[in-house]
């Protein structure tokens, strides 16, 4: 971690570290293969961080999770006391201990707190070292790592791959980064608890998402994680606010090859306009094995057709030299494209992609990614389609296009962020698919969404603008009708998720009626 990145961490008043490289809250990672309880010993932790236990005493029990949010600590947790611009994690060591933490990684030990404290010169640097050294041990034991990047589809593809690795015959399970742990904090957190010893069934592979907001960031993450397989989902304008062109975004995503050995495998989107550039960058990094996916006739893992069915999508695909049909539990066509990337990765890991595809029928209902549920809100029975996890131009367009069968009466849309000069045009382009849905109510949050809606006279009667998510919740309370379907989507930083949370909280208080399918794209 660079000094700038270490200072680019802000904190809320409960000690929650927020990595600004992606704008996503980063807590600790689940670690260890599914169904196992891998532990990191006190001695190994000290060795890998070159730290010293205060008073010479480490925890008596092994460490099973790592947290940078004191509120998330539980029995077995190591609390990382990161410094921040407005607060210092050292202020929350006591809170971490009360919540069950068994140790803390610190630069300033507090003798008044009865918690083993490992003292290092720099907490952020020590976290990097812990992740790097643990990944080295994981690789030495035979553990493979899949790195996933791209403008959209990273987290969804990661979740789908983890789903399959825990169900595919011959697999040893997997360790996957939780949520979108994809920046200078999230990656070492995931790596720090990778298993480093072979069990009877082998060493579980790791699946690590990698994100960026600037050139050079993915290179650093790749050199730390050293992927055996690298997946680039697609190149799009999701980061346009930080780059001058799509070509620059493609070059930054291609940095994932920087930490790979020449015998690694690159998985690339054959439909992408930057395919040739990405393939050339892979070759320049010494990587000669490239597998492709998409609808392109030359794709190694080719999506032939999709048909909407009650359970999701009926997929026909050509996987290498085999024709395969399977059910995918996600409804949007963009998930079918993700499936091709994931099945190519399954093959790259030495597993049977055709057999694995049959386990995608129950991949559905991801929180914040189109999960559909019904319950009571404002004392009325409604259906919620929660796609509030995040949004960019491509995913927003795909999500709106997937809604025709659901026909939502209410849309709650917050700004798509980080688009730079392309922002106004990207928001304006949402008008046709919104109008095609003919919603009764459109609630917007953010200036860009407000301008888009206000420039459409035909939306004048249905458009309601909210300055804040709280105001949007209030409007929703007033305008919702019994039986309505509500669709919610927007960038994480613009707050649509807060509206979805309010609806889901109301469902919980009233008791959910049903939990259903998924309708969305990533």
C-alpha positions as CSV (number, residue, x, y, z in Angstrom):
1,X,0.0,0.0,0.0
2,X,1.4,3.4,-0.9
3,X,1.5,6.3,1.6
4,X,-1.2,8.1,-0.4
5,X,-3.5,5.1,-0.3
6,X,-2.9,4.8,3.5
7,X,-4.1,8.3,3.9
8,X,-7.0,7.8,1.5
9,X,-8.9,5.9,4.2
10,X,-11.6,7.8,6.0
11,X,-13.5,6.6,9.0
12,X,-17.0,7.0,10.5
13,X,-17.5,7.5,14.2
14,X,-17.5,3.7,14.9
15,X,-14.1,3.0,13.4
16,X,-15.3,1.7,10.1
17,X,-12.6,2.0,7.4
18,X,-13.8,3.0,4.0
19,X,-11.4,2.5,1.1
20,X,-11.9,5.4,-1.3
21,X,-10.2,3.7,-4.2
22,X,-13.5,2.0,-4.9
23,X,-15.9,3.9,-2.6
24,X,-17.1,0.7,-1.1
25,X,-17.1,-0.2,2.6
26,X,-14.4,-2.7,3.4
27,X,-14.7,-5.0,6.3
28,X,-13.0,-8.4,6.9
29,X,-13.1,-11.3,4.6
30,X,-14.6,-14.8,5.0
31,X,-11.7,-17.2,4.6
32,X,-11.0,-20.9,4.3
33,X,-12.7,-23.3,2.0
34,X,-16.4,-23.8,2.4
35,X,-17.2,-26.0,5.3
36,X,-13.7,-25.7,6.9
37,X,-12.3,-23.5,9.7
38,X,-8.8,-22.4,8.7
39,X,-6.9,-20.6,11.5
40,X,-3.9,-18.3,11.5
41,X,-1.6,-18.9,14.5
42,X,-0.1,-16.1,16.6
43,X,3.4,-17.1,15.7
44,X,2.7,-17.2,12.0
45,X,1.0,-13.8,12.1
46,X,4.0,-12.2,13.9
47,X,6.4,-13.8,11.4
48,X,4.5,-12.6,8.3
49,X,4.1,-9.1,9.5
50,X,7.5,-8.9,11.2
51,X,5.7,-7.7,14.4
52,X,6.3,-8.2,18.1
53,X,3.6,-9.2,20.6
54,X,3.2,-6.5,23.2
55,X,4.3,-8.0,26.5
56,X,5.4,-11.1,24.5
57,X,1.9,-12.6,24.7
58,X,-0.2,-13.6,21.6
59,X,-3.7,-15.0,21.6
60,X,-4.1,-18.5,22.9
61,X,-6.5,-19.4,20.1
62,X,-6.1,-19.2,16.3
63,X,-7.3,-16.2,14.2
64,X,-10.3,-17.1,12.0
65,X,-11.3,-13.7,10.6
66,X,-9.7,-10.3,10.0
67,X,-11.7,-7.1,10.6
68,X,-11.0,-3.4,10.0
69,X,-14.4,-2.4,11.5
70,X,-14.6,-2.9,15.2
71,X,-18.3,-3.5,15.0
72,X,-17.8,-6.6,12.8
73,X,-15.4,-8.3,15.3
74,X,-16.5,-11.6,16.8
75,X,-14.8,-14.6,18.5
76,X,-11.6,-15.3,16.6
77,X,-11.2,-11.9,15.0
78,X,-8.0,-10.0,14.5
79,X,-8.7,-6.2,14.5
80,X,-6.6,-4.1,12.2
81,X,-6.2,-0.7,13.7
82,X,-5.8,1.4,10.6
83,X,-5.1,5.1,10.8
84,X,-7.5,7.5,9.1
85,X,-7.9,11.1,8.1
86,X,-10.5,11.9,10.7
87,X,-10.1,9.1,13.3
88,X,-7.7,6.4,14.3
89,X,-8.5,2.7,14.5
90,X,-6.5,2.5,17.7
91,X,-9.4,4.4,19.3
92,X,-11.6,1.3,18.8
93,X,-9.3,-1.5,20.1
94,X,-11.4,-1.7,23.2
95,X,-14.6,-1.9,21.2
96,X,-13.1,-4.7,19.1
97,X,-12.1,-6.6,22.3
98,X,-15.7,-6.2,23.7
99,X,-17.1,-7.6,20.5
100,X,-14.9,-10.8,20.8
101,X,-11.6,-10.0,19.0
102,X,-8.8,-12.2,20.1
103,X,-6.0,-9.8,19.0
104,X,-5.2,-6.5,17.4
105,X,-2.6,-5.3,14.9
106,X,-1.3,-1.9,16.1
107,X,1.5,0.6,16.0
108,X,0.6,2.0,19.5
109,X,-0.2,-0.7,22.0
110,X,-2.7,0.2,24.8
111,X,-1.6,-1.4,28.0
112,X,-5.0,-0.6,29.6
113,X,-6.8,-3.0,27.2
114,X,-6.7,-6.7,28.0
115,X,-6.2,-7.8,24.4
116,X,-3.1,-9.3,22.8
117,X,-1.6,-6.6,20.5
118,X,0.9,-7.2,17.7
119,X,3.0,-4.2,17.3
120,X,4.3,-3.2,13.8
121,X,5.9,-0.1,12.4
122,X,3.0,0.6,9.9
123,X,-0.3,-1.2,10.1
124,X,-1.2,-0.8,6.4
125,X,2.2,-2.1,5.3
126,X,1.9,-5.0,7.7
127,X,-1.5,-5.9,6.2
128,X,0.0,-5.9,2.8
129,X,2.9,-8.1,3.9
130,X,0.5,-10.5,5.6
131,X,-1.6,-10.8,2.4
132,X,1.5,-11.3,0.2
133,X,3.2,-13.8,2.4
134,X,0.1,-15.8,3.0
135,X,-0.6,-16.0,-0.8
136,X,3.0,-17.1,-1.3
137,X,2.4,-20.0,1.1
138,X,-0.9,-20.8,-0.5
139,X,0.7,-21.0,-3.9
140,X,3.6,-23.1,-2.6
141,X,1.0,-25.6,-1.3
142,X,-0.5,-25.8,-4.8
143,X,-3.3,-23.3,-4.3
144,X,-4.5,-21.5,-7.5
145,X,-5.9,-17.9,-7.6
146,X,-8.3,-16.4,-10.1
147,X,-8.2,-12.7,-10.5
148,X,-11.3,-11.0,-11.9
149,X,-11.5,-7.4,-13.2
150,X,-13.5,-5.4,-15.8
151,X,-15.7,-2.4,-15.9
152,X,-18.8,-4.3,-15.0
153,X,-19.6,-7.8,-13.9
154,X,-16.7,-8.4,-11.5
155,X,-18.6,-9.1,-8.4
156,X,-21.3,-11.1,-10.1
157,X,-18.8,-13.2,-11.9
158,X,-16.9,-13.8,-8.7
159,X,-20.0,-14.9,-6.9
160,X,-21.0,-17.2,-9.8
161,X,-17.6,-18.8,-9.9
162,X,-17.6,-19.3,-6.1
163,X,-21.0,-20.9,-6.4
164,X,-19.8,-23.4,-8.9
165,X,-16.5,-24.2,-7.2
166,X,-18.4,-25.2,-4.1
167,X,-20.6,-27.6,-6.2
168,X,-18.4,-29.0,-9.0
169,X,-17.2,-32.6,-8.6
170,X,-13.5,-32.7,-8.2
171,X,-13.3,-29.2,-6.7
172,X,-11.9,-28.5,-3.2
173,X,-14.3,-25.6,-2.7
174,X,-12.9,-22.0,-2.8
175,X,-12.0,-18.9,-0.9
176,X,-13.7,-15.9,-2.4
177,X,-13.4,-12.2,-1.6
178,X,-16.6,-11.1,0.3
179,X,-18.8,-8.3,-1.2
180,X,-16.6,-6.3,-3.5
181,X,-13.3,-6.5,-1.6
182,X,-11.3,-5.3,-4.6
183,X,-9.0,-2.5,-3.6
184,X,-5.8,-1.9,-1.6
185,X,-7.6,-2.9,1.6
186,X,-9.9,-5.6,0.3
187,X,-7.3,-7.7,-1.6
188,X,-4.8,-8.2,1.3
189,X,-7.7,-8.9,3.6
190,X,-8.8,-11.7,1.4
191,X,-5.3,-13.1,0.9
192,X,-4.4,-13.0,4.6
193,X,-6.4,-16.0,5.5
194,X,-5.8,-18.2,2.5
195,X,-5.1,-21.9,3.5
196,X,-1.4,-22.6,3.2
197,X,-1.4,-26.4,3.8
198,X,-2.7,-29.2,1.7
199,X,-5.7,-31.1,3.1
200,X,-6.8,-34.6,2.1
201,X,-8.7,-33.0,-0.9
202,X,-6.0,-30.5,-1.9
203,X,-5.8,-26.7,-1.5
204,X,-8.8,-24.6,-2.1
205,X,-8.4,-22.1,-5.0
206,X,-9.0,-18.4,-4.3
207,X,-11.3,-16.0,-6.3
208,X,-10.2,-12.4,-6.0
209,X,-11.9,-9.4,-7.5
210,X,-9.7,-6.5,-8.5
211,X,-10.9,-2.9,-9.0
212,X,-9.4,0.5,-9.6
213,X,-9.9,4.2,-10.0
214,X,-6.5,5.0,-11.4
215,X,-3.8,3.6,-13.5
216,X,-1.3,1.5,-11.6
217,X,-3.7,0.2,-8.9
218,X,-4.5,-3.1,-10.5
219,X,-0.8,-3.7,-11.2
220,X,-0.1,-3.4,-7.5
221,X,-2.9,-5.8,-6.6
222,X,-1.9,-8.3,-9.2
223,X,1.7,-8.4,-8.0
224,X,0.4,-9.1,-4.5
225,X,-2.1,-11.8,-5.5
226,X,-0.2,-13.3,-8.5
227,X,-3.2,-14.8,-10.4
228,X,-2.9,-18.1,-12.1
229,X,-6.0,-17.2,-14.1
230,X,-7.0,-13.6,-15.0
231,X,-10.5,-12.7,-16.2
232,X,-11.4,-9.4,-17.8
233,X,-15.2,-9.2,-18.1
234,X,-15.5,-6.2,-20.4
235,X,-14.3,-2.6,-21.0
236,X,-17.0,0.1,-20.5
237,X,-17.3,3.7,-19.4
238,X,-17.9,2.9,-15.7
239,X,-14.7,4.7,-14.8
240,X,-14.9,7.5,-17.3
241,X,-14.5,10.2,-14.6
242,X,-11.0,9.0,-13.9
243,X,-9.7,8.3,-17.4
244,X,-9.5,10.2,-20.6
245,X,-10.6,7.4,-22.9
246,X,-11.9,3.8,-23.0
247,X,-8.5,2.8,-24.3
248,X,-6.9,4.0,-21.1
249,X,-9.4,2.1,-19.1
250,X,-8.5,-1.1,-21.1
251,X,-4.8,-0.5,-20.4
252,X,-5.5,-0.1,-16.7
253,X,-7.6,-3.3,-16.6
254,X,-4.8,-5.2,-18.5
255,X,-2.5,-4.5,-15.5
256,X,-4.0,-7.7,-14.1
257,X,-1.4,-9.5,-16.2
258,X,1.5,-7.8,-14.4
259,X,1.6,-10.3,-11.5
260,X,1.1,-13.4,-13.6
261,X,3.7,-16.0,-14.6
262,X,4.1,-16.9,-18.3
263,X,2.2,-20.2,-17.7
264,X,-0.9,-18.3,-16.5
265,X,-4.2,-18.2,-18.5
266,X,-6.0,-15.1,-19.6
267,X,-9.8,-15.2,-20.1
268,X,-11.0,-12.4,-22.4
269,X,-14.3,-11.2,-23.9
270,X,-14.2,-12.0,-27.6
271,X,-17.1,-9.5,-28.2
272,X,-15.2,-6.6,-26.6
273,X,-14.0,-3.9,-29.0
274,X,-10.7,-3.9,-27.0
275,X,-10.2,-7.7,-27.4
276,X,-7.2,-7.4,-29.7
277,X,-5.5,-4.8,-27.4
278,X,-6.1,-6.9,-24.3
279,X,-4.8,-10.0,-26.1
280,X,-1.7,-8.1,-27.2
281,X,-1.0,-6.9,-23.6
282,X,-1.4,-10.5,-22.4
283,X,1.2,-11.6,-24.9
284,X,3.5,-8.7,-24.0
285,X,3.3,-10.0,-20.4
286,X,4.5,-13.4,-21.6
287,X,1.1,-15.0,-21.3
288,X,0.4,-17.3,-24.4
289,X,-2.6,-19.2,-23.2
290,X,-5.8,-17.2,-23.9
291,X,-9.3,-18.5,-23.6
292,X,-12.2,-16.4,-25.0
293,X,-15.9,-16.1,-24.3
294,X,-18.9,-14.3,-25.8
295,X,-21.3,-14.5,-28.7
296,X,-18.6,-14.1,-31.3
297,X,-18.3,-17.1,-33.6
298,X,-14.6,-17.5,-32.8
299,X,-15.2,-17.5,-29.0
300,X,-13.9,-20.6,-27.3
301,X,-16.9,-20.5,-24.9
302,X,-19.7,-19.3,-27.1
303,X,-23.2,-18.2,-26.0
304,X,-25.4,-19.6,-28.8
305,X,-28.9,-18.7,-27.5
306,X,-30.9,-17.8,-24.5
307,X,-34.6,-18.4,-23.9
308,X,-36.6,-17.0,-21.0
309,X,-38.1,-19.7,-18.8
310,X,-39.9,-19.7,-15.4
311,X,-36.6,-20.7,-13.6
312,X,-34.5,-18.0,-15.3
313,X,-32.9,-18.7,-18.7
314,X,-32.4,-21.7,-20.9
315,X,-28.9,-21.4,-22.2
316,X,-27.5,-23.1,-25.3
317,X,-23.7,-22.8,-25.5
318,X,-20.7,-24.2,-27.2
319,X,-18.0,-25.0,-24.6
320,X,-14.9,-25.8,-26.5
321,X,-15.9,-28.8,-28.7
322,X,-19.1,-29.6,-26.8
323,X,-22.6,-28.3,-27.2
324,X,-24.3,-27.8,-23.8
325,X,-27.7,-26.8,-22.6
326,X,-28.4,-25.6,-19.0
327,X,-30.6,-23.5,-16.9
328,X,-29.2,-20.2,-15.4
329,X,-31.2,-18.9,-12.5
330,X,-30.6,-15.2,-13.3
331,X,-33.0,-13.7,-15.8
332,X,-31.1,-10.9,-17.5
333,X,-29.2,-11.8,-20.7
334,X,-26.0,-10.1,-19.3
335,X,-25.8,-12.9,-16.7
336,X,-25.6,-15.4,-19.6
337,X,-22.4,-13.6,-20.8
338,X,-21.0,-13.8,-17.3
339,X,-21.7,-17.5,-17.3
340,X,-19.5,-18.0,-20.4
341,X,-16.6,-16.2,-18.6
342,X,-17.1,-18.3,-15.5
343,X,-17.3,-21.6,-17.4
344,X,-14.1,-20.7,-19.3
345,X,-12.5,-20.2,-15.9
346,X,-13.8,-23.5,-14.6
347,X,-12.1,-25.2,-17.5
348,X,-8.9,-23.2,-16.9
349,X,-8.8,-24.6,-13.4
350,X,-8.9,-28.2,-14.8
351,X,-12.5,-28.9,-14.0
352,X,-15.4,-30.0,-16.2
353,X,-17.2,-26.9,-17.5
354,X,-20.1,-28.8,-19.1
355,X,-20.8,-30.7,-15.9
356,X,-20.3,-27.5,-13.8
357,X,-22.9,-25.6,-16.0
358,X,-25.6,-27.8,-14.7
359,X,-25.1,-26.3,-11.2
360,X,-26.2,-22.8,-12.4
361,X,-29.9,-23.5,-12.1
362,X,-29.9,-22.4,-8.5
363,X,-27.6,-19.4,-8.9
364,X,-30.0,-16.6,-8.1
365,X,-31.4,-14.0,-5.7
366,X,-28.1,-12.1,-5.0
367,X,-28.8,-9.3,-2.5
368,X,-28.8,-5.9,-4.2
369,X,-28.4,-7.4,-7.7
370,X,-32.0,-7.9,-8.7
371,X,-33.2,-10.0,-5.8
372,X,-37.0,-10.0,-5.9
373,X,-39.0,-10.3,-2.7
374,X,-42.5,-9.4,-1.4
375,X,-43.7,-8.0,1.9
376,X,-45.4,-5.1,3.5
377,X,-44.2,-1.5,3.3
378,X,-46.3,1.4,4.5
379,X,-48.9,-1.2,5.5
380,X,-49.3,-2.3,1.9
381,X,-48.3,-5.5,0.1
382,X,-45.6,-4.8,-2.5
383,X,-42.9,-6.5,-4.5
384,X,-39.3,-5.2,-4.4
385,X,-36.8,-5.7,-7.2
386,X,-33.6,-4.6,-5.4
387,X,-30.8,-3.9,-7.8
388,X,-29.3,-1.2,-5.6
389,X,-25.8,-2.6,-5.2
390,X,-24.3,-0.4,-7.9
391,X,-24.9,1.1,-11.3
392,X,-23.1,2.1,-14.5
393,X,-24.4,3.0,-17.9
394,X,-24.2,-0.6,-19.3
395,X,-25.7,-2.3,-16.2
396,X,-28.5,0.3,-15.8
397,X,-29.5,-0.1,-19.4
398,X,-29.5,-3.9,-19.1
399,X,-31.5,-3.8,-15.9
400,X,-34.2,-1.5,-17.4
401,X,-34.4,-3.7,-20.5
402,X,-34.9,-6.8,-18.3
403,X,-37.9,-5.3,-16.5
404,X,-40.7,-5.6,-19.1
405,X,-42.1,-8.9,-17.7
406,X,-42.1,-7.5,-14.2
407,X,-43.7,-4.1,-15.3
408,X,-42.8,-2.1,-12.2
409,X,-45.1,0.7,-11.3
410,X,-42.4,2.6,-9.4
411,X,-38.8,3.3,-10.3
412,X,-36.4,4.7,-7.8
413,X,-33.2,5.7,-9.6
414,X,-30.1,7.5,-8.1
415,X,-27.2,9.0,-10.0
416,X,-24.6,6.9,-11.8
417,X,-21.3,8.2,-10.5
418,X,-17.7,8.5,-11.7
419,X,-18.7,9.1,-15.4
420,X,-16.9,12.5,-15.8
421,X,-17.8,14.4,-19.0
422,X,-19.8,11.4,-20.2
423,X,-22.3,11.6,-17.3
424,X,-25.0,13.8,-18.8
425,X,-25.2,11.8,-22.0
426,X,-25.2,8.5,-20.1
427,X,-28.2,9.7,-18.0
428,X,-30.0,11.1,-20.9
429,X,-29.7,7.8,-22.7
430,X,-31.8,6.2,-19.9
431,X,-35.0,8.1,-21.0
432,X,-36.1,5.7,-23.8
433,X,-36.0,2.5,-21.7
434,X,-37.7,4.3,-18.8
435,X,-40.5,5.5,-21.0
436,X,-40.9,2.1,-22.5
437,X,-41.7,0.7,-19.1
438,X,-44.5,3.3,-18.6
439,X,-44.1,3.5,-14.8
440,X,-46.7,5.3,-12.7
441,X,-44.0,6.9,-10.5
442,X,-40.4,7.8,-11.1
443,X,-38.4,8.9,-8.0
444,X,-35.0,10.3,-8.7
445,X,-32.1,11.0,-6.4
446,X,-29.2,13.2,-7.6
447,X,-28.8,16.1,-10.0
448,X,-28.1,14.0,-13.1
449,X,-31.2,11.8,-12.8
450,X,-33.3,14.8,-12.0
451,X,-32.2,16.6,-15.2
452,X,-32.8,13.5,-17.2
453,X,-36.4,13.2,-15.9
454,X,-37.2,16.9,-15.9
455,X,-36.3,17.2,-19.6
456,X,-39.1,14.7,-20.5
457,X,-42.5,16.5,-20.5
458,X,-44.2,13.1,-20.7
459,X,-42.7,12.3,-17.2
460,X,-43.9,15.6,-15.7
461,X,-46.9,14.0,-13.9
462,X,-45.0,10.9,-12.7
463,X,-41.6,12.4,-11.8
464,X,-40.8,13.2,-8.1
465,X,-37.3,14.3,-7.2
466,X,-35.6,13.7,-3.8
467,X,-32.6,15.6,-2.6
468,X,-31.6,12.7,-0.3
469,X,-32.3,9.0,0.1
470,X,-34.3,9.8,3.2
471,X,-36.5,12.2,1.2
472,X,-37.0,9.5,-1.4
473,X,-38.2,7.1,1.3
474,X,-40.7,9.7,2.4
475,X,-42.0,10.1,-1.1
476,X,-42.2,6.4,-1.6
477,X,-44.3,6.1,1.6
478,X,-46.8,8.6,0.2
479,X,-47.1,7.3,-3.4
480,X,-46.9,3.5,-3.1
481,X,-50.1,1.5,-3.7
482,X,-51.1,-1.9,-2.7
483,X,-49.8,-4.5,-5.1
484,X,-47.0,-2.2,-6.6
485,X,-43.7,-3.5,-7.9
486,X,-40.8,-1.2,-7.0
487,X,-37.5,-1.3,-8.8
488,X,-34.5,0.4,-7.2
489,X,-31.1,1.0,-8.7
490,X,-28.2,3.5,-8.6
491,X,-24.5,3.9,-7.8
492,X,-23.4,2.9,-4.3
493,X,-22.4,6.4,-3.5
494,X,-25.6,8.0,-4.6
495,X,-27.7,6.2,-2.0
496,X,-30.3,4.1,-3.8
497,X,-29.3,1.2,-1.5
498,X,-30.6,3.2,1.5
499,X,-34.1,3.2,0.0
500,X,-33.9,-0.5,-0.7
501,X,-32.7,-1.0,2.9
502,X,-35.7,0.9,4.3
503,X,-38.1,-1.3,2.3
504,X,-36.4,-4.5,3.3
505,X,-36.3,-3.4,7.0
506,X,-40.1,-2.8,6.7
507,X,-40.4,-6.3,5.3
508,X,-38.5,-7.7,8.2
509,X,-40.6,-5.9,10.8
510,X,-43.8,-7.1,9.2
511,X,-42.5,-10.5,8.3
512,X,-41.6,-11.4,4.7
513,X,-44.3,-13.0,2.6
514,X,-42.1,-14.6,-0.1
515,X,-38.7,-14.4,-1.5
516,X,-38.5,-14.9,-5.2
517,X,-36.4,-14.8,-8.4
518,X,-33.8,-12.4,-9.6
519,X,-34.3,-10.0,-12.4
520,X,-31.2,-7.9,-13.3
521,X,-27.9,-7.6,-14.9
522,X,-24.5,-6.9,-13.3
